[in-house]
Amino acid sequence: MGTFRAIVFSSVIAGFTVGLIVTGLQQFGTVPLILKAEVFEKAVEAHQGAHAAPGPQETVASHSHSDHVHAAEAWEPRDGLERNAYTAAANVLTAIGFALLLAGFFSERSDGRERVVA
């Protein structure tokens, strides 16, 4: 039971540390690109919403989908602290899971034998 506890404890510590590092790097590298893309997407949605009225040339085969809603608007976190907290939590949990997988594979590979490298 001691080996299992050591594997889990070291994986949680390593995953937490790496998850926070990845979150920090993501804030400077990826998040600005995502925010720019969201501005573009919202502008496209607003533009498509402005053309919601069907024209006289439209036929049944070529109808506009903007005049009816297929599904309710999806939930998304508010910008700022809430969004960053969810991002950090997802990164930390992913890193912990990956660390657990690696530690499990390493412990299986060792089979309790110590290997001496000359």
C-alpha positions in Angstrom: 0.0 0.0 0.0 3.0 2.3 0.6 4.0 2.1 -3.1 0.5 3.0 -4.3 0.4 6.0 -1.9 3.8 7.2 -3.1 2.8 6.9 -6.7 -0.4 8.9 -6.2 1.2 11.5 -4.0 4.1 12.2 -6.3 1.7 12.2 -9.3 -0.6 14.7 -7.7 2.3 17.0 -6.7 4.0 16.7 -10.2 0.6 17.2 -12.0 -0.3 20.2 -9.9 3.0 21.9 -10.5 3.1 21.1 -14.3 -0.6 22.1 -14.6 0.1 25.5 -13.1 3.1 26.0 -15.4 1.1 25.0 -18.4 -1.7 27.4 -17.4 0.8 30.3 -17.0 2.3 29.6 -20.5 -1.2 29.3 -22.0 -2.2 32.7 -20.6 0.6 34.3 -22.6 0.6 32.1 -25.8 -2.8 30.7 -26.5 -5.4 32.8 -24.7 -4.7 36.0 -26.7 -5.3 34.0 -29.9 -8.5 32.5 -28.6 -9.8 35.9 -27.5 -9.0 37.4 -31.0 -10.8 34.4 -32.6 -13.9 34.9 -30.4 -14.1 38.5 -31.4 -14.1 37.4 -35.1 -16.7 34.7 -34.4 -19.0 37.1 -32.6 -18.7 39.6 -35.5 -19.6 36.8 -38.0 -22.6 35.8 -35.9 -23.8 39.4 -35.6 -23.4 39.8 -39.4 -25.4 36.6 -40.1 -28.0 37.7 -37.6 -28.4 41.0 -39.5 -29.4 39.1 -42.6 -32.1 37.0 -41.0 -34.9 38.3 -43.1 -35.5 36.1 -46.1 -35.2 37.7 -49.5 -37.7 37.3 -52.3 -35.3 35.1 -54.4 -35.0 32.5 -51.7 -36.5 29.1 -52.4 -37.3 26.3 -50.1 -34.1 24.5 -51.0 -31.9 27.5 -50.2 -33.4 28.8 -46.9 -31.6 30.7 -44.2 -30.9 28.9 -40.9 -30.6 32.2 -39.0 -34.4 32.6 -38.8 -34.8 29.7 -36.4 -32.9 28.3 -33.5 -31.8 24.7 -33.5 -30.6 24.5 -29.9 -30.4 26.8 -26.9 -27.3 28.9 -26.6 -24.4 26.9 -24.9 -23.1 27.8 -21.5 -19.8 29.5 -21.3 -17.9 30.9 -18.3 -17.6 34.6 -17.8 -14.4 36.2 -19.0 -11.8 36.9 -16.3 -11.3 35.0 -13.1 -14.0 32.3 -13.7 -12.7 31.4 -17.2 -9.1 31.3 -16.0 -10.0 29.2 -13.0 -11.7 26.6 -15.2 -8.8 26.6 -17.5 -6.3 26.1 -14.6 -8.5 23.3 -13.1 -8.7 21.5 -16.5 -4.9 21.8 -17.0 -4.1 20.6 -13.5 -6.5 17.6 -13.7 -5.1 16.7 -17.1 -1.5 16.9 -15.9 -2.4 14.8 -12.8 -4.0 12.1 -14.9 -1.0 12.0 -17.2 1.4 11.8 -14.3 -0.6 8.9 -12.8 -0.4 7.1 -16.2 3.3 7.6 -16.4 4.0 6.6 -12.8 1.9 3.5 -13.3 3.8 2.5 -16.4 7.1 3.2 -14.7 6.2 1.1 -11.7 5.1 -1.8 -13.9 8.2 -1.7 -15.9 10.5 -1.8 -12.9 8.8 -5.0 -11.6 10.5 -4.4 -8.2 13.9 -4.9 -9.7 16.5 -2.2 -9.5 18.5 -1.8 -12.7 22.1 -0.9 -12.5 23.5 1.2 -15.3 27.3 1.0 -15.7 
